[in-house]
Amino acid sequence: MGAEPQKKDSHTLEAALGYSGSIWKATMASSYSLESDLVRDGDRRVKTQTATASFRPLDVLTIAPTLGYRADQQEWSGVRVDSPSVSLAMNYKQSQRLLISALGNFSAMRSSDRLINIENVGGKGILAWDLQQSRDWKTMLSVEGAYKRQINLATPSAQTEDLSGLLRLVLTPL
């Protein structure tokens, strides 16, 4: 979204509200920032809203969705940048020795002048085993896979895509 101001004066107001029950938690947070660029003699207004939740329908399963929205208005240029996002995480602990974890996310960034129009999609999966605990060591083996894709609708040649995998062996002294 351009260069950050070199000299600025910032004021931020934030609020959050949380609820919880026996198997769930939810939080809503909001912030409003006013930044004055002392070099360009202009203001920038940033509004952010986030809603998070955590559901635990079973002792072994946790599901956590997150919704977010950010609006950045630059007074000196008149450009507004909107950035919505959503993610979903899941952890399943099948036993003391096996954990399955997955995360998926989507975010976008779009400017009112149409110079910025980017979408990000990603996901990650982890399968972790506690192989064996001895008196002195804890041994963990995990297999991880991840995918990321950035779709640049304003400049299609600038798109990126990444697929990765990782095999991890962790030896931890007790």
Buried (B, 14 or more C-beta within 10 A) or exposed (E): EBEEBEEBEEEEEEEEEEEEEEEEBBBBBBBBBBBBBEEBEBBBBBEBBBBBBBBBEEEEBBBBBBBBBBBBBBBEBEBBBBBBBBBBBBBBBEEEEEBBBBBBBBBBBBBBEEEBBBBBBBBBBBBBBBBEBEEEEBBBBBEBBBBBBBBBBEEEEEEEEEEEEEEEEEEEEE
